[in-house]
Amino acid sequence: MREIADTHFSEAEKITIVMDNLNTHNPSSFCEAFPPEEAKRVLDKFKFHYTPKHGSWLNMAEIELSILNRQCLNRRIANQMELKREIMAWEKKRNSMSKTINWRFTTTDARVKLRKLYPSYEGC
């Protein structure tokens, strides 16, 4: 994040970051990584927006990585080249099955759980 603030967007007054709700994605992580003055300096450049916990793309990635681990990586693999071959074969088979994720967290659920995030209008 310091590189983003100091190198890529050094001229920006504020940098808006949209990210998931992973426990490491919060300002206190900066305080663990940097001295207090540096953490504050970097944090002052950012504005954070978090995606809902139940609808994050990260959930899909974690599910897929868990399946990869159970179906392909649950044994000793001798070297990096073999690892790449195994993962590519697993990925090809997995993609050919066109698996999807069945989200159970509906729009209605989101409106109830996240109602404080939705604007309210007179007469609604």
Stockholm file with secondary structure:
# STOCKHOLM 1.0

chainA/1-124         MREIADTHFSEAEKITIVMDNLNTHNPSSFCEAFPPEEAKRVLDKFKFHYTPKHGSWLNMAEIELSILNRQCLNRRIANQMELKREIMAWEKKRNSMSKTINWRFTTTDARVKLRKLYPSYEGC
#=GR chainA/1-124 SS CHHIIIIITTTCSCEEEEECCCTTSSHHHHHHHSCHHHHHHHHTTEEEEECCTTSCHHHHHHHHHHHHHHHTSSSCCCSHHHHHHHHHHHHHHHHHTTCCCCCCCCHHHHHHHTGGGSCCCTTC
#=GC SS_cons         CHHIIIIITTTCSCEEEEECCCTTSSHHHHHHHSCHHHHHHHHTTEEEEECCTTSCHHHHHHHHHHHHHHHTSSSCCCSHHHHHHHHHHHHHHHHHTTCCCCCCCCHHHHHHHTGGGSCCCTTC
//
